[in-house]
Amino acid sequence: MDSVLWTPRFAAVYFVAAALLLILFLAIDASLAIAAPLLLLSVGLGIAVLIRNRKRHPVR
């Protein structure tokens, strides 16, 4: 699980979850004020996963 190939997959899961959440909230005409924190959290976690991996495995 510590390989370089796993990290983009974990980050992609967070980004896809954020996209699906946005589509869902737009489809049901819900207030985006409710979805905004969840979207920011999902995108932030995806970015954090990528940054953490970069510190562990520096680009050569």
PDB file of N, H, CA, C and O in Angstrom:
ATOM      1  N   MET A   1       0.812  -1.203   0.000  1.00  0.00           N
ATOM      2  CA  MET A   1       0.000   0.000   0.000  1.00  0.00           C
ATOM      3  C   MET A   1       0.853   1.263   0.000  1.00  0.00           C
ATOM      4  O   MET A   1       0.334   2.364  -0.186  1.00  0.00           O
ATOM      5  N   ASP A   2       2.146   1.112   0.206  1.00  0.00           N
ATOM      6  H   ASP A   2       2.568   0.218   0.357  1.00  0.00           H
ATOM      7  CA  ASP A   2       3.019   2.285   0.260  1.00  0.00           C
ATOM      8  C   ASP A   2       3.642   2.581  -1.103  1.00  0.00           C
ATOM      9  O   ASP A   2       4.534   3.423  -1.209  1.00  0.00           O
ATOM     10  N   SER A   3       3.179   1.894  -2.139  1.00  0.00           N
ATOM     11  H   SER A   3       2.455   1.209  -2.053  1.00  0.00           H
ATOM     12  CA  SER A   3       3.789   2.106  -3.447  1.00  0.00           C
ATOM     13  C   SER A   3       3.306   3.412  -4.065  1.00  0.00           C
ATOM     14  O   SER A   3       2.298   3.985  -3.651  1.00  0.00           O
ATOM     15  N   VAL A   4       4.036   3.855  -5.045  1.00  0.00           N
ATOM     16  H   VAL A   4       4.854   3.389  -5.382  1.00  0.00           H
ATOM     17  CA  VAL A   4       3.717   5.112  -5.730  1.00  0.00           C
ATOM     18  C   VAL A   4       2.410   4.988  -6.511  1.00  0.00           C
ATOM     19  O   VAL A   4       1.710   5.982  -6.704  1.00  0.00           O
ATOM     20  N   LEU A   5       2.076   3.782  -6.961  1.00  0.00           N
ATOM     21  H   LEU A   5       2.644   2.974  -6.805  1.00  0.00           H
ATOM     22  CA  LEU A   5       0.897   3.610  -7.803  1.00  0.00           C
ATOM     23  C   LEU A   5      -0.416   3.699  -7.030  1.00  0.00           C
ATOM     24  O   LEU A   5      -1.452   4.003  -7.622  1.00  0.00           O
ATOM     25  N   TRP A   6      -0.397   3.444  -5.733  1.00  0.00           N
ATOM     26  H   TRP A   6       0.445   3.197  -5.252  1.00  0.00           H
ATOM     27  CA  TRP A   6      -1.636   3.487  -4.963  1.00  0.00           C
ATOM     28  C   TRP A   6      -2.108   4.912  -4.703  1.00  0.00           C
ATOM     29  O   TRP A   6      -3.313   5.160  -4.662  1.00  0.00           O
ATOM     30  N   THR A   7      -1.211   5.823  -4.532  1.00  0.00           N
ATOM     31  H   THR A   7      -0.232   5.621  -4.565  1.00  0.00           H
ATOM     32  CA  THR A   7      -1.586   7.177  -4.119  1.00  0.00           C
ATOM     33  C   THR A   7      -2.497   7.884  -5.116  1.00  0.00           C
ATOM     34  O   THR A   7      -3.501   8.460  -4.697  1.00  0.00           O
ATOM     35  N   PRO A   8      -2.198   7.870  -6.410  1.00  0.00           N
ATOM     36  CA  PRO A   8      -3.126   8.540  -7.335  1.00  0.00           C
ATOM     37  C   PRO A   8      -4.526   7.926  -7.305  1.00  0.00           C
ATOM     38  O   PRO A   8      -5.514   8.620  -7.545  1.00  0.00           O
ATOM     39  N   ARG A   9      -4.611   6.638  -7.014  1.00  0.00           N
ATOM     40  H   ARG A   9      -3.808   6.074  -6.819  1.00  0.00           H
ATOM     41  CA  ARG A   9      -5.929   5.999  -6.933  1.00  0.00           C
ATOM     42  C   ARG A   9      -6.707   6.521  -5.735  1.00  0.00           C
ATOM     43  O   ARG A   9      -7.900   6.801  -5.846  1.00  0.00           O
ATOM     44  N   PHE A  10      -6.045   6.654  -4.596  1.00  0.00           N
ATOM     45  H   PHE A  10      -5.076   6.427  -4.506  1.00  0.00           H
ATOM     46  CA  PHE A  10      -6.723   7.188  -3.417  1.00  0.00           C
ATOM     47  C   PHE A  10      -7.139   8.636  -3.648  1.00  0.00           C
ATOM     48  O   PHE A  10      -8.244   9.033  -3.278  1.00  0.00           O
ATOM     49  N   ALA A  11      -6.276   9.411  -4.245  1.00  0.00           N
ATOM     50  H   ALA A  11      -5.378   9.089  -4.545  1.00  0.00           H
ATOM     51  CA  ALA A  11      -6.610  10.812  -4.525  1.00  0.00           C
ATOM     52  C   ALA A  11      -7.767  10.889  -5.515  1.00  0.00           C
ATOM     53  O   ALA A  11      -8.652  11.733  -5.371  1.00  0.00           O
ATOM     54  N   ALA A  12      -7.765  10.019  -6.512  1.00  0.00           N
ATOM     55  H   ALA A  12      -7.047   9.333  -6.629  1.00  0.00           H
ATOM     56  CA  ALA A  12      -8.840  10.020  -7.506  1.00  0.00           C
ATOM     57  C   ALA A  12     -10.183   9.702  -6.869  1.00  0.00           C
ATOM     58  O   ALA A  12     -11.209  10.242  -7.283  1.00  0.00           O
ATOM     59  N   VAL A  13     -10.186   8.837  -5.870  1.00  0.00           N
ATOM     60  H   VAL A  13      -9.352   8.399  -5.533  1.00  0.00           H
ATOM     61  CA  VAL A  13     -11.439   8.512  -5.178  1.00  0.00           C
ATOM     62  C   VAL A  13     -12.020   9.766  -4.527  1.00  0.00           C
ATOM     63  O   VAL A  13     -13.226  10.002  -4.602  1.00  0.00           O
ATOM     64  N   TYR A  14     -11.174  10.565  -3.894  1.00  0.00           N
ATOM     65  H   TYR A  14     -10.195  10.373  -3.833  1.00  0.00           H
ATOM     66  CA  TYR A  14     -11.656  11.800  -3.263  1.00  0.00           C
ATOM     67  C   TYR A  14     -12.166  12.791  -4.304  1.00  0.00           C
ATOM     68  O   TYR A  14     -13.197  13.431  -4.096  1.00  0.00           O
ATOM     69  N   PHE A  15     -11.450  12.925  -5.427  1.00  0.00           N
ATOM     70  H   PHE A  15     -10.612  12.405  -5.596  1.00  0.00           H
ATOM     71  CA  PHE A  15     -11.874  13.864  -6.465  1.00  0.00           C
ATOM     72  C   PHE A  15     -13.174  13.413  -7.127  1.00  0.00           C
ATOM     73  O   PHE A  15     -14.045  14.238  -7.407  1.00  0.00           O
ATOM     74  N   VAL A  16     -13.311  12.117  -7.377  1.00  0.00           N
ATOM     75  H   VAL A  16     -12.604  11.448  -7.149  1.00  0.00           H
ATOM     76  CA  VAL A  16     -14.549  11.595  -7.970  1.00  0.00           C
ATOM     77  C   VAL A  16     -15.712  11.766  -6.993  1.00  0.00           C
ATOM     78  O   VAL A  16     -16.824  12.103  -7.400  1.00  0.00           O
ATOM     79  N   ALA A  17     -15.458  11.537  -5.717  1.00  0.00           N
ATOM     80  H   ALA A  17     -14.555  11.264  -5.386  1.00  0.00           H
ATOM     81  CA  ALA A  17     -16.515  11.734  -4.717  1.00  0.00           C
ATOM     82  C   ALA A  17     -16.977  13.187  -4.696  1.00  0.00           C
ATOM     83  O   ALA A  17     -18.172  13.456  -4.580  1.00  0.00           O
ATOM     84  N   ALA A  18     -16.050  14.111  -4.807  1.00  0.00           N
ATOM     85  H   ALA A  18     -15.079  13.892  -4.901  1.00  0.00           H
ATOM     86  CA  ALA A  18     -16.415  15.529  -4.831  1.00  0.00           C
ATOM     87  C   ALA A  18     -17.241  15.853  -6.074  1.00  0.00           C
ATOM     88  O   ALA A  18     -18.227  16.586  -5.992  1.00  0.00           O
ATOM     89  N   ALA A  19     -16.843  15.314  -7.213  1.00  0.00           N
ATOM     90  H   ALA A  19     -16.042  14.719  -7.279  1.00  0.00           H
ATOM     91  CA  ALA A  19     -17.583  15.568  -8.452  1.00  0.00           C
ATOM     92  C   ALA A  19     -18.989  14.975  -8.382  1.00  0.00           C
ATOM     93  O   ALA A  19     -19.957  15.620  -8.785  1.00  0.00           O
ATOM     94  N   LEU A  20     -19.100  13.759  -7.875  1.00  0.00           N
ATOM     95  H   LEU A  20     -18.314  13.236  -7.548  1.00  0.00           H
ATOM     96  CA  LEU A  20     -20.416  13.134  -7.760  1.00  0.00           C
ATOM     97  C   LEU A  20     -21.307  13.876  -6.767  1.00  0.00           C
ATOM     98  O   LEU A  20     -22.513  14.002  -6.980  1.00  0.00           O
ATOM     99  N   LEU A  21     -20.718  14.356  -5.702  1.00  0.00           N
ATOM    100  H   LEU A  21     -19.738  14.253  -5.529  1.00  0.00           H
ATOM    101  CA  LEU A  21     -21.485  15.127  -4.724  1.00  0.00           C
ATOM    102  C   LEU A  21     -22.013  16.416  -5.343  1.00  0.00           C
ATOM    103  O   LEU A  21     -23.160  16.798  -5.112  1.00  0.00           O
ATOM    104  N   LEU A  22     -21.183  17.078  -6.121  1.00  0.00           N
ATOM    105  H   LEU A  22     -20.251  16.769  -6.309  1.00  0.00           H
ATOM    106  CA  LEU A  22     -21.617  18.305  -6.792  1.00  0.00           C
ATOM    107  C   LEU A  22     -22.746  18.010  -7.774  1.00  0.00           C
ATOM    108  O   LEU A  22     -23.739  18.737  -7.817  1.00  0.00           O
ATOM    109  N   ILE A  23     -22.600  16.953  -8.557  1.00  0.00           N
ATOM    110  H   ILE A  23     -21.794  16.362  -8.522  1.00  0.00           H
ATOM    111  CA  ILE A  23     -23.643  16.580  -9.524  1.00  0.00           C
ATOM    112  C   ILE A  23     -24.938  16.230  -8.806  1.00  0.00           C
ATOM    113  O   ILE A  23     -26.021  16.620  -9.244  1.00  0.00           O
ATOM    114  N   LEU A  24     -24.827  15.496  -7.704  1.00  0.00           N
ATOM    115  H   LEU A  24     -23.948  15.180  -7.348  1.00  0.00           H
ATOM    116  CA  LEU A  24     -26.022  15.116  -6.945  1.00  0.00           C
ATOM    117  C   LEU A  24     -26.747  16.342  -6.405  1.00  0.00           C
ATOM    118  O   LEU A  24     -27.966  16.450  -6.535  1.00  0.00           O
ATOM    119  N   PHE A  25     -26.010  17.259  -5.806  1.00  0.00           N
ATOM    120  H   PHE A  25     -25.020  17.172  -5.701  1.00  0.00           H
ATOM    121  CA  PHE A  25     -26.652  18.443  -5.236  1.00  0.00           C
ATOM    122  C   PHE A  25     -27.237  19.342  -6.318  1.00  0.00           C
ATOM    123  O   PHE A  25     -28.268  19.978  -6.098  1.00  0.00           O
ATOM    124  N   LEU A  26     -26.597  19.404  -7.480  1.00  0.00           N
ATOM    125  H   LEU A  26     -25.760  18.887  -7.658  1.00  0.00           H
ATOM    126  CA  LEU A  26     -27.168  20.189  -8.575  1.00  0.00           C
ATOM    127  C   LEU A  26     -28.409  19.511  -9.138  1.00  0.00           C
ATOM    128  O   LEU A  26     -29.360  20.186  -9.531  1.00  0.00           O
ATOM    129  N   ALA A  27     -28.406  18.175  -9.180  1.00  0.00           N
ATOM    130  H   ALA A  27     -27.634  17.627  -8.861  1.00  0.00           H
ATOM    131  CA  ALA A  27     -29.538  17.438  -9.740  1.00  0.00           C
ATOM    132  C   ALA A  27     -30.790  17.570  -8.880  1.00  0.00           C
ATOM    133  O   ALA A  27     -31.901  17.627  -9.407  1.00  0.00           O
ATOM    134  N   ILE A  28     -30.621  17.618  -7.572  1.00  0.00           N
ATOM    135  H   ILE A  28     -29.719  17.572  -7.144  1.00  0.00           H
ATOM    136  CA  ILE A  28     -31.801  17.712  -6.699  1.00  0.00           C
ATOM    137  C   ILE A  28     -32.109  19.160  -6.311  1.00  0.00           C
ATOM    138  O   ILE A  28     -32.966  19.412  -5.464  1.00  0.00           O
ATOM    139  N   ASP A  29     -31.417  20.094  -6.927  1.00  0.00           N
ATOM    140  H   ASP A  29     -30.721  19.889  -7.615  1.00  0.00           H
ATOM    141  CA  ASP A  29     -31.617  21.528  -6.672  1.00  0.00           C
ATOM    142  C   ASP A  29     -31.493  21.890  -5.193  1.00  0.00           C
ATOM    143  O   ASP A  29     -32.250  22.713  -4.677  1.00  0.00           O
ATOM    144  N   ALA A  30     -30.543  21.273  -4.531  1.00  0.00           N
ATOM    145  H   ALA A  30     -29.928  20.604  -4.950  1.00  0.00           H
ATOM    146  CA  ALA A  30     -30.309  21.567  -3.115  1.00  0.00           C
ATOM    147  C   ALA A  30     -29.379  22.772  -2.995  1.00  0.00           C
ATOM    148  O   ALA A  30     -28.722  23.177  -3.954  1.00  0.00           O
ATOM    149  N   SER A  31     -29.348  23.315  -1.821  1.00  0.00           N
ATOM    150  H   SER A  31     -29.882  22.987  -1.041  1.00  0.00           H
ATOM    151  CA  SER A  31     -28.486  24.465  -1.563  1.00  0.00           C
ATOM    152  C   SER A  31     -27.024  24.028  -1.560  1.00  0.00           C
ATOM    153  O   SER A  31     -26.651  23.077  -0.873  1.00  0.00           O
ATOM    154  N   LEU A  32     -26.217  24.723  -2.323  1.00  0.00           N
ATOM    155  H   LEU A  32     -26.521  25.496  -2.880  1.00  0.00           H
ATOM    156  CA  LEU A  32     -24.794  24.382  -2.356  1.00  0.00           C
ATOM    157  C   LEU A  32     -24.079  24.816  -1.087  1.00  0.00           C
ATOM    158  O   LEU A  32     -22.927  24.442  -0.868  1.00  0.00           O
ATOM    159  N   ALA A  33     -24.747  25.599  -0.250  1.00  0.00           N
ATOM    160  H   ALA A  33     -25.683  25.902  -0.428  1.00  0.00           H
ATOM    161  CA  ALA A  33     -24.150  25.964   1.036  1.00  0.00           C
ATOM    162  C   ALA A  33     -23.988  24.731   1.920  1.00  0.00           C
ATOM    163  O   ALA A  33     -23.100  24.677   2.770  1.00  0.00           O
ATOM    164  N   ILE A  34     -24.845  23.754   1.712  1.00  0.00           N
ATOM    165  H   ILE A  34     -25.567  23.798   1.021  1.00  0.00           H
ATOM    166  CA  ILE A  34     -24.727  22.500   2.455  1.00  0.00           C
ATOM    167  C   ILE A  34     -23.598  21.656   1.883  1.00  0.00           C
ATOM    168  O   ILE A  34     -22.848  21.030   2.632  1.00  0.00           O
ATOM    169  N   ALA A  35     -23.474  21.635   0.568  1.00  0.00           N
ATOM    170  H   ALA A  35     -24.084  22.144  -0.040  1.00  0.00           H
ATOM    171  CA  ALA A  35     -22.493  20.774  -0.081  1.00  0.00           C
ATOM    172  C   ALA A  35     -21.093  21.360  -0.084  1.00  0.00           C
ATOM    173  O   ALA A  35     -20.119  20.613  -0.185  1.00  0.00           O
ATOM    174  N   ALA A  36     -20.966  22.663   0.022  1.00  0.00           N
ATOM    175  H   ALA A  36     -21.757  23.269   0.104  1.00  0.00           H
ATOM    176  CA  ALA A  36     -19.650  23.302  -0.096  1.00  0.00           C
ATOM    177  C   ALA A  36     -18.617  22.765   0.890  1.00  0.00           C
ATOM    178  O   ALA A  36     -17.497  22.469   0.475  1.00  0.00           O
ATOM    179  N   PRO A  37     -18.939  22.625   2.168  1.00  0.00           N
ATOM    180  CA  PRO A  37     -17.920  22.076   3.080  1.00  0.00           C
ATOM    181  C   PRO A  37     -17.517  20.652   2.724  1.00  0.00           C
ATOM    182  O   PRO A  37     -16.348  20.286   2.849  1.00  0.00           O
ATOM    183  N   LEU A  38     -18.474  19.852   2.282  1.00  0.00           N
ATOM    184  H   LEU A  38     -19.423  20.149   2.180  1.00  0.00           H
ATOM    185  CA  LEU A  38     -18.157  18.474   1.896  1.00  0.00           C
ATOM    186  C   LEU A  38     -17.291  18.437   0.643  1.00  0.00           C
ATOM    187  O   LEU A  38     -16.371  17.626   0.536  1.00  0.00           O
ATOM    188  N   LEU A  39     -17.594  19.322  -0.303  1.00  0.00           N
ATOM    189  H   LEU A  39     -18.342  19.981  -0.216  1.00  0.00           H
ATOM    190  CA  LEU A  39     -16.779  19.401  -1.516  1.00  0.00           C
ATOM    191  C   LEU A  39     -15.355  19.831  -1.188  1.00  0.00           C
ATOM    192  O   LEU A  39     -14.392  19.237  -1.673  1.00  0.00           O
ATOM    193  N   LEU A  40     -15.227  20.857  -0.368  1.00  0.00           N
ATOM    194  H   LEU A  40     -16.010  21.340   0.026  1.00  0.00           H
ATOM    195  CA  LEU A  40     -13.893  21.335   0.007  1.00  0.00           C
ATOM    196  C   LEU A  40     -13.119  20.270   0.774  1.00  0.00           C
ATOM    197  O   LEU A  40     -11.912  20.119   0.587  1.00  0.00           O
ATOM    198  N   LEU A  41     -13.804  19.543   1.626  1.00  0.00           N
ATOM    199  H   LEU A  41     -14.784  19.666   1.778  1.00  0.00           H
ATOM    200  CA  LEU A  41     -13.156  18.477   2.387  1.00  0.00           C
ATOM    201  C   LEU A  41     -12.656  17.376   1.462  1.00  0.00           C
ATOM    202  O   LEU A  41     -11.524  16.914   1.610  1.00  0.00           O
ATOM    203  N   SER A  42     -13.481  16.952   0.515  1.00  0.00           N
ATOM    204  H   SER A  42     -14.400  17.327   0.395  1.00  0.00           H
ATOM    205  CA  SER A  42     -13.079  15.884  -0.404  1.00  0.00           C
ATOM    206  C   SER A  42     -11.902  16.310  -1.278  1.00  0.00           C
ATOM    207  O   SER A  42     -10.942  15.557  -1.440  1.00  0.00           O
ATOM    208  N   VAL A  43     -11.975  17.502  -1.834  1.00  0.00           N
ATOM    209  H   VAL A  43     -12.755  18.114  -1.702  1.00  0.00           H
ATOM    210  CA  VAL A  43     -10.878  17.988  -2.675  1.00  0.00           C
ATOM    211  C   VAL A  43      -9.619  18.192  -1.834  1.00  0.00           C
ATOM    212  O   VAL A  43      -8.517  17.861  -2.271  1.00  0.00           O
ATOM    213  N   GLY A  44      -9.781  18.730  -0.643  1.00  0.00           N
ATOM    214  H   GLY A  44     -10.676  18.999  -0.288  1.00  0.00           H
ATOM    215  CA  GLY A  44      -8.632  18.927   0.247  1.00  0.00           C
ATOM    216  C   GLY A  44      -7.955  17.625   0.623  1.00  0.00           C
ATOM    217  O   GLY A  44      -6.727  17.554   0.667  1.00  0.00           O
ATOM    218  N   LEU A  45      -8.740  16.594   0.893  1.00  0.00           N
ATOM    219  H   LEU A  45      -9.737  16.652   0.857  1.00  0.00           H
ATOM    220  CA  LEU A  45      -8.153  15.292   1.216  1.00  0.00           C
ATOM    221  C   LEU A  45      -7.409  14.710   0.016  1.00  0.00           C
ATOM    222  O   LEU A  45      -6.342  14.116   0.172  1.00  0.00           O
ATOM    223  N   GLY A  46      -7.966  14.878  -1.171  1.00  0.00           N
ATOM    224  H   GLY A  46      -8.833  15.360  -1.299  1.00  0.00           H
ATOM    225  CA  GLY A  46      -7.279  14.394  -2.368  1.00  0.00           C
ATOM    226  C   GLY A  46      -5.948  15.093  -2.572  1.00  0.00           C
ATOM    227  O   GLY A  46      -4.949  14.451  -2.899  1.00  0.00           O
ATOM    228  N   ILE A  47      -5.928  16.402  -2.383  1.00  0.00           N
ATOM    229  H   ILE A  47      -6.740  16.923  -2.118  1.00  0.00           H
ATOM    230  CA  ILE A  47      -4.680  17.160  -2.520  1.00  0.00           C
ATOM    231  C   ILE A  47      -3.696  16.770  -1.427  1.00  0.00           C
ATOM    232  O   ILE A  47      -2.497  16.652  -1.681  1.00  0.00           O
ATOM    233  N   ALA A  48      -4.199  16.569  -0.209  1.00  0.00           N
ATOM    234  H   ALA A  48      -5.173  16.666  -0.003  1.00  0.00           H
ATOM    235  CA  ALA A  48      -3.316  16.173   0.894  1.00  0.00           C
ATOM    236  C   ALA A  48      -2.665  14.822   0.631  1.00  0.00           C
ATOM    237  O   ALA A  48      -1.493  14.623   0.952  1.00  0.00           O
ATOM    238  N   VAL A  49      -3.412  13.900   0.054  1.00  0.00           N
ATOM    239  H   VAL A  49      -4.364  14.062  -0.207  1.00  0.00           H
ATOM    240  CA  VAL A  49      -2.855  12.583  -0.275  1.00  0.00           C
ATOM    241  C   VAL A  49      -1.737  12.734  -1.289  1.00  0.00           C
ATOM    242  O   VAL A  49      -0.687  12.106  -1.154  1.00  0.00           O
ATOM    243  N   LEU A  50      -1.953  13.560  -2.302  1.00  0.00           N
ATOM    244  H   LEU A  50      -2.807  14.070  -2.411  1.00  0.00           H
ATOM    245  CA  LEU A  50      -0.917  13.751  -3.322  1.00  0.00           C
ATOM    246  C   LEU A  50       0.316  14.436  -2.743  1.00  0.00           C
ATOM    247  O   LEU A  50       1.440  14.053  -3.065  1.00  0.00           O
ATOM    248  N   ILE A  51       0.124  15.434  -1.899  1.00  0.00           N
ATOM    249  H   ILE A  51      -0.789  15.745  -1.636  1.00  0.00           H
ATOM    250  CA  ILE A  51       1.267  16.138  -1.299  1.00  0.00           C
ATOM    251  C   ILE A  51       2.035  15.211  -0.369  1.00  0.00           C
ATOM    252  O   ILE A  51       3.266  15.209  -0.368  1.00  0.00           O
ATOM    253  N   ARG A  52       1.323  14.435   0.412  1.00  0.00           N
ATOM    254  H   ARG A  52       0.323  14.437   0.412  1.00  0.00           H
ATOM    255  CA  ARG A  52       1.996  13.520   1.345  1.00  0.00           C
ATOM    256  C   ARG A  52       2.815  12.488   0.582  1.00  0.00           C
ATOM    257  O   ARG A  52       3.924  12.144   0.991  1.00  0.00           O
ATOM    258  N   ASN A  53       2.267  11.992  -0.530  1.00  0.00           N
ATOM    259  H   ASN A  53       1.366  12.271  -0.861  1.00  0.00           H
ATOM    260  CA  ASN A  53       3.006  11.016  -1.328  1.00  0.00           C
ATOM    261  C   ASN A  53       4.251  11.647  -1.934  1.00  0.00           C
ATOM    262  O   ASN A  53       5.294  10.999  -2.024  1.00  0.00           O
ATOM    263  N   ARG A  54       4.153  12.889  -2.345  1.00  0.00           N
ATOM    264  H   ARG A  54       3.306  13.415  -2.273  1.00  0.00           H
ATOM    265  CA  ARG A  54       5.302  13.546  -2.967  1.00  0.00           C
ATOM    266  C   ARG A  54       6.445  13.714  -1.972  1.00  0.00           C
ATOM    267  O   ARG A  54       7.614  13.640  -2.351  1.00  0.00           O
ATOM    268  N   LYS A  55       6.115  13.939  -0.703  1.00  0.00           N
ATOM    269  H   LYS A  55       5.166  14.000  -0.395  1.00  0.00           H
ATOM    270  CA  LYS A  55       7.152  14.063   0.320  1.00  0.00           C
ATOM    271  C   LYS A  55       7.815  12.722   0.602  1.00  0.00           C
ATOM    272  O   LYS A  55       9.005  12.668   0.914  1.00  0.00           O
ATOM    273  N   ARG A  56       7.052  11.645   0.494  1.00  0.00           N
ATOM    274  H   ARG A  56       6.086  11.689   0.241  1.00  0.00           H
ATOM    275  CA  ARG A  56       7.616  10.309   0.737  1.00  0.00           C
ATOM    276  C   ARG A  56       8.445   9.818  -0.441  1.00  0.00           C
ATOM    277  O   ARG A  56       9.485   9.183  -0.262  1.00  0.00           O
ATOM    278  N   HIS A  57       7.974  10.119  -1.645  1.00  0.00           N
ATOM    279  H   HIS A  57       7.130  10.635  -1.790  1.00  0.00           H
ATOM    280  CA  HIS A  57       8.634   9.653  -2.862  1.00  0.00           C
ATOM    281  C   HIS A  57       8.978  10.855  -3.736  1.00  0.00           C
ATOM    282  O   HIS A  57       8.218  11.184  -4.647  1.00  0.00           O
ATOM    283  N   PRO A  58      10.107  11.517  -3.480  1.00  0.00           N
ATOM    284  CA  PRO A  58      10.450  12.703  -4.275  1.00  0.00           C
ATOM    285  C   PRO A  58      10.644  12.361  -5.753  1.00  0.00           C
ATOM    286  O   PRO A  58      11.094  11.270  -6.102  1.00  0.00           O
ATOM    287  N   VAL A  59      10.302  13.301  -6.590  1.00  0.00           N
ATOM    288  H   VAL A  59       9.937  14.188  -6.306  1.00  0.00           H
ATOM    289  CA  VAL A  59      10.464  13.128  -8.032  1.00  0.00           C
ATOM    290  C   VAL A  59      11.946  13.158  -8.359  1.00  0.00           C
ATOM    291  O   VAL A  59      12.690  14.004  -7.862  1.00  0.00           O
ATOM    292  N   ARG A  60      12.361  12.230  -9.193  1.00  0.00           N
ATOM    293  H   ARG A  60      11.757  11.543  -9.596  1.00  0.00           H
ATOM    294  CA  ARG A  60      13.793  12.156  -9.534  1.00  0.00           C
ATOM    295  C   ARG A  60      14.092  12.885 -10.810  1.00  0.00           C
ATOM    296  O   ARG A  60      15.244  12.923 -11.244  1.00  0.00           O
TER     297      ARG A  60
END
